[in-house]
Amino acid sequence: MFSIKKHGNNASNEAQAIIESSHDGVIVVDQESRVTLVNKQAKEILGLPDQVIGTKITEFIPKSDLLRILRTGKKEIGDICTIFNRELIINRLPILEDGKVVGVVSNFKQIDDIQKMEMKIRKNLHQSGLEAKHQLSDIVGNSNVMKECKDLAAKFAKTNATIMIFGRSGTGKELFAQGIHLSSMRKKGPFVAVNCAALPESLLESELFGYEEGTFTGAVKGGKMGLFELAHGGTIFLDEIGEMPIRIQSMLLRVLEEREIRRIGGERVIPVDVRIIVATNRELDQMIQENTFREDLYYRLNILSLELPTLQTRLYDIPELVYSFLDALKEKHSHPVKAFSNEVFSLFYQYNWPGNVRELRNVVERMVILADDETITLKDAKFLTIKIKKHTHEKKKEIEHERTVILSLLKEEEGNKTKVAERLGVDRTTLWRKMRKYNL
């Protein structure tokens, strides 16, 4: 924000000279949205006539965002928009006189192709931006297993130790990471979420650690700050850590040990104060055996661990989840739905939910979109009934196959259960349990 005092024409001439020296387009409007200052770059970018001073900005840009700043008095930095088929990155700042908004100054420049690509990557890479939105108290679920998870997460939040969150897809790993951040001493700092499976190795490296100018063809002028630097003073959440290439795992290990990074192509060591939370749905123990995940990194990451339950192990939470989704969908869809029948909830309890809470939300949304009445009934849930029947059939085939295999091995090994257990890769207790189950 700018605070100004009136000093006459000399000040206006000086201001005009200053903005003409800028490489960015600059335009200033007064409280009536009339243009008071504009430089050559702004005229060229926006296609404004030479005699633009004194005219309202809306004569050239009918829906100018500067009107919003005049109304709210709030600055806007780094906005991306298209004006006259030109993609611009724009800063808008209110001008204050004695605490009142008397105008707006805006500076902007065109986004070149490299910048466009970078911004798209950043948008896809950490859609949650640099801000956590969900508190631990926002996480729906009052089953015993969920209460234990939230209590443990709250304890973890009081420390600065690295956390590893285990959980299948759709169990809410990022929700817990955000909740831990917002319950910690770092809550006023940034929260940076990164999906390690979203980008190829070279792009993931440059996003995490940044690079210096001239490092490679297409590098942004002046270089680029990495996400570890952006997360300084806050938390970085590395999702799908099991997908991180071995070479970058080595670089991450250095960050954990030294608490510093070095940009690609740079020599300067940059200290970073970052709390690291990682998440995975992979079996990292097995990946260590396969030499696809570093054992030393695993132990540095797994200081505190939190294992999230599948939806199938917390069926008690389904009604609360369903109605929370229903409330959220009211803002997204216009629908008459107010309730779900007991028969539909019975289906929810029967289904195995491989996609967990995320899949439940999608199922609820589909039912709401297709429903004609205030209550969701079995006629709105035919697709789920088909899924359950298919799963039941596949499970039956799986059981029949396992019974046949055990029976065959028992014959081959002449009833030697120790040898059968070894060939199945299970212990004798597990084999005995399966034999009783299949009446063998």
Secondary structure, DSSP 8 states (H G I E B T S, - for coil): -EE-----HHHHHHHHHHHHT-SSEEEEEETTSBEEEE-HHHHHHHT--S--TTSBGGGTSTT-THHHHHHH---EEEEEEEETTEEEEEEEEEEEETTEEEEEEEEEEE--HHHHHHHHHHHHH-TTTT-----GGGS---SHHHHHHHHHHHHHHTS---EEEE--TTS-HHHHHHHHHHTSTTTTS-EEEEETTSS-HHHHHHHHH-B-TTSSTT--TT-B--HHHHTTTSEEEEESGGGS-HHHHHHHHHHHHHSEEE-BT---EEE---EEEEEESS-HHHHHHTTSS-HHHHHHHTTEEEE---GGG-GGGHHHHHHHHHHHHHHHS-----EE-HHHHHHHHHS--TTHHHHHHHHHHHHHHH--SSEE-GGGGHHHHHHHHHHHHHHHHHHHHHHHHHHHHHHHTTT-HHHHHHHHTS-HHHHHHHHHHTT-
